[in-house]
């Protein structure tokens, strides 16, 4: 199991990428991971029309780990804590997740993708949302990174909660 982690603890400015790690959350409560963007907890993602090729860090979140020459195989499930930016009055917005193999310079090849709908407003708290990637298989080359990418594909921004005890977002994955 790999946890979604921020680079640093407590409130921080937005980071171009974050990390995946075997260690659990570093924070007892959910900090604001983009103090230069807004004052709400978590990391805010604006909607994108560019898909997983999005380069604007306000519109895409990337979590990375170097797995060595390991092979990804078997059921792969992402549980991530999400909330909408505004009260959607019972409506929902959509989020997509992608697991990719990336080489230097961010040249990435998608391994598996999944999507989900989110309807919980950030003022009312975060909800655990599950993304089922099925059972992908991929052998990582030396120097290739496993990258988990998240984007808001609907019409509304979302907030991603991770690296905190109340929002322990994680990727259940088999590498060997």
TITORNU-980672 format. One record per residue (C-alpha): residue number from 1; residue in one letter; x, y, z. Coordinates in steps of 0.001 Angstrom, whole numbers, padded with zeros to 6 digits, always signed. Example, Ala and Ser with C-alpha at 12.3 -4.5 7.8 and 13.67 -1.06 7.14 Angstrom:
<recs>
{pos=1 code=A xx=+012300 yy=-004500 zz=+007800}
{pos=2 code=S xx=+013670 yy=-001060 zz=+007140}
</recs>
This chain:
<recs>
{pos=1 code=X xx=+000000 yy=+000000 zz=+000000}
{pos=2 code=X xx=+001226 yy=+003477 zz=-000902}
{pos=3 code=X xx=-000062 yy=+006667 zz=+000729}
{pos=4 code=X xx=-000510 yy=+009976 zz=-001077}
{pos=5 code=X xx=+001902 yy=+012389 zz=+000610}
{pos=6 code=X xx=+002735 yy=+016068 zz=+000475}
{pos=7 code=X xx=+006328 yy=+017249 zz=+000305}
{pos=8 code=X xx=+006529 yy=+018919 zz=+003717}
{pos=9 code=X xx=+004190 yy=+018971 zz=+006710}
{pos=10 code=X xx=+001531 yy=+021451 zz=+007770}
{pos=11 code=X xx=+000254 yy=+024259 zz=+005533}
{pos=12 code=X xx=+002394 yy=+024684 zz=+002393}
{pos=13 code=X xx=+002336 yy=+026437 zz=-000955}
{pos=14 code=X xx=+001290 yy=+024308 zz=-003935}
{pos=15 code=X xx=+003883 yy=+021784 zz=-005122}
{pos=16 code=X xx=+004400 yy=+020759 zz=-008746}
{pos=17 code=X xx=+004411 yy=+017144 zz=-007646}
{pos=18 code=X xx=+003791 yy=+015210 zz=-004475}
{pos=19 code=X xx=+004929 yy=+011728 zz=-003467}
{pos=20 code=X xx=+003717 yy=+008191 zz=-002888}
{pos=21 code=X xx=+005215 yy=+006421 zz=+000123}
{pos=22 code=X xx=+004707 yy=+003317 zz=+002275}
{pos=23 code=X xx=+004586 yy=+005445 zz=+005447}
{pos=24 code=X xx=+001175 yy=+006637 zz=+006638}
{pos=25 code=X xx=+000024 yy=+010262 zz=+007067}
{pos=26 code=X xx=+002315 yy=+012907 zz=+008603}
{pos=27 code=X xx=-000418 yy=+015249 zz=+009843}
{pos=28 code=X xx=-003034 yy=+014803 zz=+012582}
{pos=29 code=X xx=-005436 yy=+017212 zz=+010817}
{pos=30 code=X xx=-005760 yy=+018162 zz=+007138}
{pos=31 code=X xx=-003542 yy=+021154 zz=+006239}
{pos=32 code=X xx=-003953 yy=+023546 zz=+003326}
{pos=33 code=X xx=-001550 yy=+022271 zz=+000641}
{pos=34 code=X xx=-001948 yy=+025297 zz=-001628}
{pos=35 code=X xx=-001816 yy=+028382 zz=+000598}
{pos=36 code=X xx=-000856 yy=+030409 zz=-002480}
{pos=37 code=X xx=-004154 yy=+029386 zz=-004157}
{pos=38 code=X xx=-006889 yy=+029367 zz=-001457}
{pos=39 code=X xx=-007483 yy=+029099 zz=+002293}
{pos=40 code=X xx=-009314 yy=+025738 zz=+002381}
{pos=41 code=X xx=-007874 yy=+022413 zz=+003538}
{pos=42 code=X xx=-006367 yy=+019942 zz=+001087}
{pos=43 code=X xx=-005227 yy=+020650 zz=-002444}
{pos=44 code=X xx=-007675 yy=+022358 zz=-004833}
{pos=45 code=X xx=-007947 yy=+021176 zz=-008442}
{pos=46 code=X xx=-009611 yy=+023350 zz=-011069}
{pos=47 code=X xx=-011418 yy=+021602 zz=-013953}
{pos=48 code=X xx=-009330 yy=+020790 zz=-017023}
{pos=49 code=X xx=-010101 yy=+020048 zz=-020629}
{pos=50 code=X xx=-006576 yy=+018794 zz=-021352}
{pos=51 code=X xx=-006894 yy=+015388 zz=-019712}
{pos=52 code=X xx=-003852 yy=+013793 zz=-018138}
{pos=53 code=X xx=-001528 yy=+015860 zz=-020342}
{pos=54 code=X xx=-002452 yy=+018909 zz=-018208}
{pos=55 code=X xx=+000680 yy=+020799 zz=-017093}
{pos=56 code=X xx=-000991 yy=+023496 zz=-014948}
{pos=57 code=X xx=-000487 yy=+022365 zz=-011327}
{pos=58 code=X xx=-003763 yy=+024100 zz=-010387}
{pos=59 code=X xx=-005535 yy=+021604 zz=-012664}
{pos=60 code=X xx=-003614 yy=+018363 zz=-012074}
{pos=61 code=X xx=-002112 yy=+016615 zz=-009039}
{pos=62 code=X xx=+000772 yy=+014183 zz=-009513}
{pos=63 code=X xx=+002062 yy=+011761 zz=-006883}
{pos=64 code=X xx=+005348 yy=+009948 zz=-007672}
{pos=65 code=X xx=+007502 yy=+007050 zz=-006549}
{pos=66 code=X xx=+010463 yy=+005263 zz=-008153}
{pos=67 code=X xx=+009620 yy=+001544 zz=-007954}
{pos=68 code=X xx=+012896 yy=+000308 zz=-009482}
{pos=69 code=X xx=+012459 yy=-002603 zz=-011887}
{pos=70 code=X xx=+009316 yy=-003852 zz=-010126}
{pos=71 code=X xx=+006254 yy=-005265 zz=-011866}
{pos=72 code=X xx=+002787 yy=-003908 zz=-011164}
{pos=73 code=X xx=+000221 yy=-006704 zz=-011244}
{pos=74 code=X xx=-003085 yy=-007518 zz=-009620}
{pos=75 code=X xx=-006027 yy=-005525 zz=-008277}
{pos=76 code=X xx=-005265 yy=-001808 zz=-007957}
{pos=77 code=X xx=-007589 yy=+000420 zz=-005932}
{pos=78 code=X xx=-007248 yy=+004118 zz=-005084}
{pos=79 code=X xx=-009138 yy=+005489 zz=-002095}
{pos=80 code=X xx=-008909 yy=+009271 zz=-002065}
{pos=81 code=X xx=-010741 yy=+011829 zz=+000078}
{pos=82 code=X xx=-012500 yy=+014448 zz=-002056}
{pos=83 code=X xx=-014878 yy=+017391 zz=-001644}
{pos=84 code=X xx=-016380 yy=+019883 zz=-004068}
{pos=85 code=X xx=-015460 yy=+023551 zz=-003889}
{pos=86 code=X xx=-019071 yy=+024762 zz=-003639}
{pos=87 code=X xx=-022452 yy=+023367 zz=-002672}
{pos=88 code=X xx=-023724 yy=+021669 zz=-005816}
{pos=89 code=X xx=-027245 yy=+021297 zz=-004426}
{pos=90 code=X xx=-027185 yy=+017516 zz=-004724}
{pos=91 code=X xx=-025497 yy=+017512 zz=-008146}
{pos=92 code=X xx=-022036 yy=+016035 zz=-008665}
{pos=93 code=X xx=-018851 yy=+016691 zz=-010600}
{pos=94 code=X xx=-016396 yy=+014143 zz=-011964}
{pos=95 code=X xx=-012806 yy=+013264 zz=-011219}
{pos=96 code=X xx=-010422 yy=+011021 zz=-013158}
{pos=97 code=X xx=-007355 yy=+009146 zz=-011914}
{pos=98 code=X xx=-004531 yy=+007670 zz=-013965}
{pos=99 code=X xx=-001600 yy=+005412 zz=-013130}
{pos=100 code=X xx=+001269 yy=+006051 zz=-015523}
{pos=101 code=X xx=+004866 yy=+005096 zz=-016097}
{pos=102 code=X xx=+006909 yy=+008273 zz=-016562}
{pos=103 code=X xx=+010487 yy=+008837 zz=-017678}
{pos=104 code=X xx=+012561 yy=+011987 zz=-017215}
{pos=105 code=X xx=+011000 yy=+015031 zz=-018793}
{pos=106 code=X xx=+007538 yy=+013777 zz=-017825}
{pos=107 code=X xx=+007142 yy=+011558 zz=-020890}
{pos=108 code=X xx=+004334 yy=+009364 zz=-019527}
{pos=109 code=X xx=+002516 yy=+006270 zz=-020711}
{pos=110 code=X xx=-000852 yy=+005544 zz=-019140}
{pos=111 code=X xx=-001128 yy=+002106 zz=-017500}
{pos=112 code=X xx=-004692 yy=+002312 zz=-016152}
{pos=113 code=X xx=-007418 yy=+004947 zz=-015657}
{pos=114 code=X xx=-010591 yy=+005219 zz=-013586}
{pos=115 code=X xx=-013234 yy=+007864 zz=-012851}
{pos=116 code=X xx=-015713 yy=+008800 zz=-010117}
{pos=117 code=X xx=-018389 yy=+011360 zz=-009244}
{pos=118 code=X xx=-018089 yy=+013678 zz=-006219}
{pos=119 code=X xx=-020987 yy=+015500 zz=-004558}
{pos=120 code=X xx=-019813 yy=+016371 zz=-001022}
{pos=121 code=X xx=-019207 yy=+020079 zz=-000418}
{pos=122 code=X xx=-015887 yy=+020972 zz=+001287}
{pos=123 code=X xx=-017700 yy=+022879 zz=+004059}
{pos=124 code=X xx=-019535 yy=+019649 zz=+004908}
{pos=125 code=X xx=-016395 yy=+017517 zz=+004917}
{pos=126 code=X xx=-014556 yy=+015130 zz=+002661}
{pos=127 code=X xx=-015789 yy=+011769 zz=+001425}
{pos=128 code=X xx=-013726 yy=+008689 zz=+000611}
{pos=129 code=X xx=-014040 yy=+007972 zz=-003110}
{pos=130 code=X xx=-012858 yy=+004684 zz=-004612}
{pos=131 code=X xx=-011277 yy=+004315 zz=-008045}
{pos=132 code=X xx=-010986 yy=+000722 zz=-009313}
{pos=133 code=X xx=-008222 yy=+000342 zz=-011895}
{pos=134 code=X xx=-008858 yy=-003373 zz=-012400}
{pos=135 code=X xx=-005751 yy=-005562 zz=-012514}
{pos=136 code=X xx=-003190 yy=-003761 zz=-014697}
{pos=137 code=X xx=+000211 yy=-005262 zz=-015494}
{pos=138 code=X xx=+003341 yy=-003198 zz=-016170}
{pos=139 code=X xx=+007058 yy=-003755 zz=-015587}
{pos=140 code=X xx=+008851 yy=-000518 zz=-014751}
{pos=141 code=X xx=+012158 yy=+000237 zz=-016458}
{pos=142 code=X xx=+015085 yy=+001428 zz=-014313}
{pos=143 code=X xx=+014612 yy=+005167 zz=-013866}
{pos=144 code=X xx=+010894 yy=+005035 zz=-014730}
{pos=145 code=X xx=+008563 yy=+006466 zz=-012097}
{pos=146 code=X xx=+005101 yy=+005283 zz=-011117}
{pos=147 code=X xx=+002941 yy=+008415 zz=-011244}
{pos=148 code=X xx=-000614 yy=+008723 zz=-009975}
{pos=149 code=X xx=-002367 yy=+011665 zz=-011677}
{pos=150 code=X xx=-005682 yy=+013229 zz=-010580}
{pos=151 code=X xx=-007752 yy=+015720 zz=-012573}
{pos=152 code=X xx=-011161 yy=+017364 zz=-012165}
{pos=153 code=X xx=-013025 yy=+016487 zz=-015366}
{pos=154 code=X xx=-016392 yy=+018001 zz=-014478}
{pos=155 code=X xx=-017460 yy=+021623 zz=-014284}
{pos=156 code=X xx=-016525 yy=+022316 zz=-010654}
{pos=157 code=X xx=-013234 yy=+022480 zz=-008728}
{pos=158 code=X xx=-012534 yy=+019759 zz=-006187}
{pos=159 code=X xx=-010403 yy=+019534 zz=-003061}
{pos=160 code=X xx=-008176 yy=+016505 zz=-002487}
{pos=161 code=X xx=-007505 yy=+015452 zz=+001109}
{pos=162 code=X xx=-004379 yy=+013369 zz=+001776}
{pos=163 code=X xx=-001413 yy=+012912 zz=+004147}
{pos=164 code=X xx=-003578 yy=+013474 zz=+007249}
{pos=165 code=X xx=-005099 yy=+011084 zz=+009786}
{pos=166 code=X xx=-008714 yy=+012054 zz=+008891}
{pos=167 code=X xx=-008021 yy=+011748 zz=+005121}
{pos=168 code=X xx=-005537 yy=+008845 zz=+004631}
{pos=169 code=X xx=-005724 yy=+008668 zz=+000827}
{pos=170 code=X xx=-003969 yy=+005535 zz=-000429}
{pos=171 code=X xx=-003214 yy=+003387 zz=-003440}
{pos=172 code=X xx=-003608 yy=-000349 zz=-002867}
{pos=173 code=X xx=-001146 yy=-001802 zz=-005334}
{pos=174 code=X xx=+000957 yy=-004922 zz=-005804}
{pos=175 code=X xx=+004555 yy=-004331 zz=-006861}
{pos=176 code=X xx=+006991 yy=-007205 zz=-006982}
</recs>
